[in-house]
Amino acid sequence: MALVLDGLTKRFGPITALDGISFRVERGSVFGFLGANGAGKTTTMRIILDILRPDSGTATWDGTPTTDVPRRTWGYLPEERGLYPRLEVLEQLVFFASLYAIPRREAAARARDWLARFRISDYEKRRAEELSKGNQQKVQLIAAILHQPEVVIMDEPFVGLDPVNVSLLKEAFEEMRSRGTTLVFSTHQMEMVEELCEAVAIIDHGRLVLGGPIRDVKRSSGRQVVRLAVEGDMALPWLADLDGVSVRRPGQDFVELDVDARHDPREVLTAAIAHGERVTQFLIADPSIEQIFIDRVGRPPSDDHHLATVAADAGGTGAPGSAGGGTGVEPTGNPG
């Protein structure tokens, strides 16, 4: 069982937002969907959720086109705030759950359980507009998962969260994964990808540039990273004489080096000792996902690009019953 995208193409006038995107997300896995702003991530998510239709290509869940999959299959956390600002937290969580025929008492019990886990039980009678951005984000996530969807799709779920709340959210991810929930999220925080994801897809200008299991993606670069620290001066001019070695990141405490796959990284340690250095740290690792991203895309993941605005204007943010318990809307008042 898997979420499979095959050759998705989507245009908005003269702009090609998606250009033949294909990848596979295994059931029960955590998957990172990466790209700079405007690369096509949100457009892809909206196609999966049947908010947008592709010009060509298919999206399927367990072999069934996502257009024919029951709505309760999906939970959706959009990047934009989608709560009713003047409605109390618990009331709107119960309302969102009611869209999936969850009885009020059961919905309230589930909501209170999640509010407690996210340490905001005291806010159940507060209006959403009275909460901080971080707490609104947590309430919005609860709205997306209260009906216990099989797949949760999240657009920048860590935005606005401090380290404590990031930790709470990661715990929630682990719990959902242990229950077999499939999690797909976009983020610019590459350390979250390293920590949580089994596989990733990186897109740029609507095209897939790299994808697969994290380990395979890291090793696709054909190089290894060495972190070297010595006592005294970290200038280390002799590094320039080593074949296949380049300085990626100089520093006062350590230097980070790229080593070509044709060379043994331990040659750096041998050279350091030969030059009389007193080595205090020597570490061999694969490149980070952030390094891979910059190498393949050519810019940091938070860089802006015009496609974000074009896709948002053309696609909207959905409707209360469209996906994820209604968190794709931008409401202005009480739903009743």
N, C-alpha and C positions, 0 to 999 in steps of 0.2 A: 504494500500500500504506500502511495506517495502522491505528493503534489508535483505535477509535471507540466512545465511550460515548454511549448514546442513552436518555435518560429514566430513569436509574437511581434507584430508590427502595428504601429499606431502613429498616425500623422494628425497634426493640427494645422490645417492650411499648408503653408510651405515648410513647416517645421516637422521633421521626423523625430518623434519622441522616443519610439522604440523601433529598432531595426533588426528584427529576427532574433529576439531574445529566447534562449532555450536553457533550462536547467531543471534539476530534479531535487526535491526536498523529501527525505525519507520520513515516514510516519514516526512520531515520537521523538524526533530530533530537534535540536536548536540550530537554526540556520541564520547566518548573517548576510544581509542584502546590502551591499556597500556601493557607494558612488558619491561623487560630489553633488552639491545641490543642483537640481535640474538635470541629473543624469538619466532620469526615467524611472526612479524607484517608486514614487507615489503613483505614477501612471500604471505601472505594472501591478501594484497592489490593488488599484481600483478595477483593473480588468479581472483579476482573480475573484474579486468580490462581486463582479457583475454590475458595478457602478458605471463602468465604461465598457464598450465593446471594441475588440481589436479590429483593425482593417484586415488582418490575416493572422493565421496561427491559432493555436488552441491552448487552453488551460484546463487540466483535468485533475480531479481528486479521486483516487482509487479507481481510475479508469473512466469516471463519469465526468462529462463537461461541467465545469463549475457553474455554468448557467442553469444546470439542472439539479445541482446539489441543494438540499434543504438549507434555508437561511441559518438555522440554528447551528449548522456545522461551523460557522465562522464567528470569531470575535475580532473586532477591529478597533485599534487605538490609533486615531489619526494624530498627526503632529499638531493640528489646530485644536484649540479648546472647543469642546462640544457639549458642555453642560448647560442646563437651564439655570441662569445666574440667580434668579430670585426664588428658586425652589429649594426646599430643605434637602440636605444630602440623602438621608434615608428614603424620603419620599420619592426622589427621582430614581434612586437605585431600584426601588420596588416597581416603579413605573416601567423602567427599561426591561426588567425581568418579565413584567406582564406581557410584553410584546412576544414573548416565547411561551405564553400560557403557563408560567410558573405561578402557583398560588401565592397570594399576598403573604401569608404567614411563613411559608417556606422561603420566599424571596427575602423577607425581612431578616430571617435567621441567618441565611447565607451572607447577606450584606453586613450584618453586625459582626459575623465571624471574620470577614475580610477587613472590616474597619479596625477590629481589634489587632489583627496581624500587622496592619500598617500603622498602628499606634495613633489612630485618629478616632477612637470610639467617642470621645467627648464632642466631636463635631457633627454627630448624626442629625442634630436639630438646627445646625447652622445652614444658612443659605450659601450656595456655592460661591457667590460673589464675595463672601466674607472670608474665604479661605486664601491662603498663600498659593502661588502658582504651583509649588511642589505638591501641596496637599490636593489641589485640584487635579493634578496629574494622577495621583494615586486613586482618587475617586473615579476618575475617568477610566482607569484601568479596571477597577472593580466592575464598572458598568459593562465593560467589554467581555468580562469572563464570568459574570454571575450566572449565566445560563449554561455554563460548563461546555463550551464549544470544543470540537475536536481540533480545530486549528485556530491559533491566535496570531493575527498579523498586526504588527506594531510599527508605527512610523516615529522614530526617535523617542523611544519610551523613557530614556534617562534625562531628557531635557528638563531643566529646572529643579533637579533633585540634588540635595547635598549628600555627602558620603554616607551618612547614616541611612538615608532613605534609599540610596542606590543599593546598599547592602540588603535592605528589606525587600527590594524588588528582585534582587538576584535570588534570594531565598524563595520567593514566590515562583520564580522561573523554575528553580530546581524541583519544587513540589509539583508543579504542573507537568514537567517532563517526566517525573517518576510515575505519574498517573497515565502516561501515554499521550499527553497533549503535544501536538506539533507546534513549535514556536518559530515564527519568522519575524525578524525585526531588522530595521535599518538603524544605523547610528553613525555618528562621527567620532565616537569614543572607542578607538580601536582596542584599548585594553579590555573593554567589555567583550569584544569579539574573541580575543585571545582566551579569556577566562570561561566563556559560556558556550561558544559555538563548536559544533563538530565539523561543519562545512560552511562555505561561503560562496557567494557569487559577486564579482566586481563588475560593474557596468560603467561605461563612459560614453557620453553622447549617444545614448540609446543602444549601445552595442555591448555584448558580453565580452570582456577582455580576459577574464580568468575566473575559474570556478572549480570547486571540488572540495575534498576533505582538507582541513586546515594544514595538516602535515604535508600533504602533496603540494598545496599552494605555496607553502614556504620553501619547499625544496625545488620548486620549479624555477627559482631564480638562478640556480647553478652556482651559488656561492654560499659561504658561511661567514658568520660574524664572530670576531674575536674582541673581547674586552680585556685590555691590558693596563695594569697599574704598576708603577715602580716607585721606589723611594726617591725623593728629590725631584729634579726638573723633568716635566712631562713633555718637553719639546721633542725628544727622540728623533733627531735628524737622520739616523741610520735606517729608519723605516722606509725612506725614499729609495733605498738601494735593494729592497726585497721585491723579487718578481711576483706578480700576481697579488700584491698587497696594496691597498689604498686606504687612506685615512677617511673614514666616513664622518666621525664626530670627534674633534679634539676636545680636550677638557683639562681642568686643573687637577681633578682627582683620578681620571682614567682617560684612555683613548680608545675609541671604538673603530675597528678596522674591518674592511671587506676583504675576504680572501677568496680568490678564484677557485672554482671547484677542482681545477687541475693541480692545485697545490695543497699540501698538508698544512693545516693551521698551526700544527705544533712547530713548524719551522720558525714561526714568530717567537715562540718561547726560546727555542735554541739560539736564535740571533740575539735576543735580549740578554741571555746569560753570557754569550760570547762577547758582548759589548760591555760586560761588567755591571749590568743593571741588577739591582736587588728587587726581584719581582714580588709584589705583594698581592696581585690578583691576576689570574689568567683564566678566562672563560670562553668556551667554544659553544656557539648556538646557531640556530637557523635565523635568518632575518625575521624581524617582526612583521606582523600583518600591515602595520602602518608603513614600514619601509617598502614592502611589496606594493602597497597601494600607490605610493608616490612614484615608485619606479615605473609602474604600468600606466598610471593615469597622468602623471607629470605635474600634479598639484595636490596640495593637502585636501582631505575629504570635505572640509567646511567651505571651500571656495564656492562662490555663487555663480550661477549660470542662468541664462534667460529661460530655459525650458521650464523651470519650476513655476514661473508665473504663467506661462502659456498653458501648461497642462492644468493648473489649478483653475484658471479662468474658463477653460473649455469643459473641464470635468466636474466642477463643483465639489462638494464634500459629502454628497450622499443624502440620505433621508433617514428618519428614525427607524424605519423597519427594514432598511436596506442591508445592513450588516452590523455585527458587533453590538447589538443592543442599543443602537441609536446614537453612538458616540461620534458619528461622522457628520452631525449637523452643527449648524451655528445658530442655535435658537436665540430668541430674544425675549421669551416669556414662558409662562406656565403652560404646559401642554394641554391642560384641561380647559 
